[in-house]
Amino acid sequence: MTELILIRHGETDWNVEKRLQGFHDILLNPEGERQARALGVRLKDEPIDAIYSSDLQRAFLTAQAIAEVRGMPILPERGLRERCFGAFEGFLHPELAERYPDDYAALQRRDVDVRYPRGEFECETLTEFNARVLDCVARIARSGHRRVLLVTHGGVLDTVYRRATGMALNLPRSFAVLNASLNHVAWNGDEVAILKWADVDHLAQPARDEIDRVR
């Protein structure tokens, strides 16, 4: 049995503006830096065998605030990146609805096999993203550690939650995925179970969820 503690990165300016980030490498804003420091304090004395992080800066800087307090290395993992949204990245939702009405409608209904137009990066379908994330997280769960920290993105947490609960990819999200939250799951071979979800007791202020609403 491996316990995975999944953390969504701290807040960014694009979270506040509600811009799709995807593969774009956005820094934490001052609130995100504060959230990361709060995570470092919260986790200082927790038993953790390894820290993995997405290689995108908003996640890696969050991981650094945790790892430095503990004197631990960070293992960068590209497989923990957010989904790539292709040409959608950097835009606000109303802008996407105007520029790409058909593709944006597919995003809204969570069409699992639609590939949005290419931008700086080639878009992943939701099916491809799901497979990439679960392959990566399963590999980490089999690494021999008992308790592992994964600092990652909202879409990754969404994928793991759906895997644990059997919730279909195309269903609207009905659960919280909060910036700088602690989300504990147990991974035992093919079985995944949620132990605790959306814990933000270490934050003094509300956090944004995966679609950037304040909760």
Phi, psi and omega in degrees: 000127176245131173266125178253129175252107183263135181234128168281139181307163175291171186294146174237166176297327179290330171299313182298319182280349182065041173267141176291129185263306180056231181280351181295136192265085187263139180280161170293147170270178182303323176294321177296322176295320177297318178298319180296318178297322178296323175297318179301318178293315182299322188261004187307318185251010178286139175290115180222130183271331182202152177238118175253149178215145164308147180278357175285143193299324182297327175278316185295321178293325174297316179297322180300320181297332178277314186292322183295321179297327184266348184069036182248151174282161175250133177261105181290138184220108181297332180295346179268008178295158171297163174298142173275126183256011177060229184293347181288340188291135179094353183257154171279157182300318177298326177294320179294319179300328180278318185281320187228065189301318182290315180292324178293323176299322177295322176298315183295327180266006178056049175294120193283344186241009178277135175250116181289163182304150179289139172244229174297329180235157176284129182293145169265139168290162178298324177297316179295317179298314179303314180295317181298315182293312184293324175298317181293311183294322177297320178297317178295320180296333180268011187284354179098355178275153180268327183219118189232140177258131177237116179259121194209219191226165183301318180296326178292315177298320178302315181297315181294319178300316180295323178296319183289326186259351183078014181286131183295149181297330187272358179278145177301145180288133182237018184225159184276141171227096194257145172305135174059026178270157175258129184225112187259130173227151174256132183237116182227092184064241180272352184264131178232132181225139176278127178263318179202143186223143172059044178277115177233031181297338180279351182262137181276346183232159177301152178250161177272147179268184190296334174256021165070031166270145177280131179226000000 
